[in-house]
Amino acid sequence: MKKIQLYQIDAFTDKVFGGNPAAVCVLDAWLPNETMQQIAAENNLAETAFVVPKGEEYELTWFTPTVEVDLCGHATLAAAHALFTYYGHSSEEIRFHSRKSGLLTVTRNNDALTLDFPVDVLEPAETPEALVTALCKAPQETYKGKTDYLLVYTSQADVEGFDPDIALINTVPARGIIVTAPGNEVDFVSRFFCPQVGIPEDPVTGSAHTSLTPYWSERIGKKVMTARQLSKRQGALQCEIAGDRVKITGKAVTYLKGEIEV
């Protein structure tokens, strides 16, 4: 029986019960994929991050309750929060080597954490009919990135009002569906539906902002923007385009510290 420290962190929020909860397990060495998948399923959160120290740096991967994913922003933010808070990471930057997305860094500035992620490349795309039916509204524009569709709407009210047919969205071949519009009090708002990875609607999605940031930067002519994800839990982000990288800043708070036995 192996004992593993587990932390549940609410990311992209400054208070518990907000933002997006992620579990973080800091390991001595990698567990079998099957075991990590079982832990993530047992945690039953959008993502569980697994971290393995390698000298002054760390290896990292993420699992939803059903699959390992290529990139996850909020669980990376949560992992950095755990390492800064409970493992005495000495510098203001953490370097993660992710199994599927290469080098990712997180920088601390007081109580704010900034993710440095690769930018997504968007291409104009036809809107799948299933999405128009599922959302009951056609978008103004549609794009396809590496893993997700990005659907652009007219107003924040559009994004707030969606009650989509999740089973129909699940038929579309994509990791997830981002819906977005100009914000009333921030530069842009979004929601993210991703049933194909076991999450009907993700509360706050850092990786989706690697698609959202280049789109809105070009559209409104700003490099640094404020954003809000309009899930029930809500999430606040600052996004900056920096060449072929996106810097995504938010806060994180600890909800739970514990120990699991596997």
N, C-alpha and C positions, 0 to 999 in steps of 0.2 A: 504493500500500500504506500503510495507516494502522496505527501502533503504539498499543496501548492497554494501560495498566497493569491487571493483574488480581491480585486477592487472593482466596485461599480461606481462609475464616474458619470455625472451629467455634463455633457459637452455643449459648447456654444450657448452658455447661460451663466448668470451669476447667482443663481439660486437653485436649490434642489427642487425636484419635480418639474423643472423646465428643461429646455434643450433636448438633447438626444442621449439616452443612457447607453453606455457601453461597459462591458466587462473587460478587465485587463488581468492577464495571468503572466507573471514574470517567472520564467523557467530557467533552470540551470543548463538544460540542453533540450533540443527538440523532442517532443513526443511524437508518436506515430500520428499521421494525418487522421486516421480513424478515431483515435482518442480525442484529438482536438475538436473534431467535428461533433463527437458525442458531448463534450463539455459545452460547446456552443449551443447545441440543441437543448441541453439541460438548463443552461442559463436563460434561454428563450428570449434573448434581447436581439436587437437588429444585428449587432456585431459583437464578437468577442475578439480582442486583440491578444496575440501571443508574442511575447518578447523574450529574446535570448541575448544576454550581454556578450559582447565580443570586444574585450579590452575596454577602451573608452567609448565604443560605439555599440550599436544594437542591431540584431536582426529582428524582423517583424513580419507578421502576416495576420490575416483577419478571416474569420469564419462567421457567416450567418448561421441560423439554425439548420440550414440545409446544404450550403456550399461554401467553399473557399472563394474569396473575391479578389479581384486584381488590385483594388485601391479602395481605401475607406478613410475619409477625413476625420469624422468625429471620433472614431476609435483610436486614430493616431494622436489626436489632441488629448484624448483620455489617457493614453499610454504615457505621453510626455508629462502630463500632470502627475501621474503616479510616480514616475521616476524622479521628477523634481521634488515632490513632496515627501516621499517615503524611502527613497533610495539614495538621497544625498548627491544627486548628479551635480558636479561642481561648476561647470561652465554654464553660460547662458544659452548654449545651443546643444541640441541633441541630434545626432546623425543616425538615422535609421536606414538599414539596407533591407528593403522589402523584397520578398521572394518573387513578386510579379511586376513591380513598378520601379525598381531601381532605388537610387538614393533619394531619401526624403528627409528634410530637416525641419525641426521645430525650434523656434527662438522664443525665449522668455523676456518680456519687458514688464516688470512689476507683476501684476496679476493677469496680464494678457499673454496669450500664446499665439505665435504666428506659424502656420504651416507653409512650407515652400514645396509646391507640387508642380508637375509638368502640365502645361496647358493642353487642353483638348483641342483637336482640329475639327471644326464643324464644316459640313457640306450641305448645301440645300438639298431637301429631300421631298418626295411625295408623301403626303400624310396618309398613313394606313387607314382604310375605311373603318377598321375595327376601333381605332382611337376616336374618330369623329362620333361613331355610335356610342362608344363607352362614355365619352365626356358630354355628349349631347350638344356639342358646339365645335365648329370648325375653327382652327387657329388662323391668325393672319399670316404666319410664316411657320415653316417646319424645317428643322435641320437634323442631321444625324451625325453624332460624334463616334468615338471609338466604341462605346458600349450602349449609349442612350439616345433616345429621341428627345429633341428640344422643341416644344410647341409654344409659340409666342401669341399672347392674347392682348386685348386692348386695355383692360383695366384690372386693378386689384380686385374689384368685385367679382370679375370672372373667375379669378384664381380661387378666391374664398368660397365661391358658390359651387364648385365642383363636388358632386357625389357620384364618383365614377363606378361603372360596372367593372369591378376588379377581375372577375373571371374572364371578361372579354379582353381586358388589357393583358392578361396572362397569355393570350394567344399570339401576341405581337412578338417577333423575335428580337428582343433587346433586353439588356439588364434592367432598364427602367425607363420611365417616361417623366421628363421634367416639363412642368407647365409654368409659365412665367409671364409677368406683365410689369409695367411701371408701377412703382409703389406710391402710396399717398404720402407717407412720411419718410420713406427711404428711397434710394435710387431704383431698386427693383425688388420684387417679391417672387416667391416660387413655392411650388409643392413638388413632391417626388413620389411616384408610385412605382413599386418594384416587386410585384408578386412573383416574378420568375426566380428571385433569390429568396423567397419565403417571407417577404415583408410587404403587406398590402400598401401601406404608406409609411415612409421613413420620416421621423420627426424633424431631423436637421441633417443635411447631407453635404458634407464638405466636398466630396469628390464631384458632385453635380455642379459645384461652383467653379470647377475647372472648365466647364462648358459655358456656364452663365457669364463668367467674368469677361472673357474675350468678346462675347456677343454684345453685352451691354456697354463695354468700354468703347467699342467701335460705334455703337448706335448713338450714345449720348456724349461721346468725346471726353470722357473722364478716365484717368488711370486708377484713381482710388475711389471706391464706391461703398455705400452702405447697403446692406441687404437684410431681408427678413424672410425666413421660411415659415409659411402660414399653416403649419400643422397645429393640432390641438395644444401641443406642448410649447410651440413657438421657439424660434431660435434667431439670435442676432449675430451677424457677421460683418466684418469689413473685408473687402476684396480689392486686391491691387494687381494689375497686369504689369509684368516685368519681363518683357521679351517673350521667351518661350516658357516662362514660369508664371505661376499664379501664387500670390501670397494671400492666405486666408487667415484672418485673425479673429479669435474669440476667447471666451473665458471658460473655465471648467471648475466644478465643485464635486467633492466626494460625497456620495450617498451611503456607501457601505464598504467596510473592510472585513474580510473573512478568510477562511481557510477551507479548501476542498480536499477531499481524499479520493484518489483514483488509483 
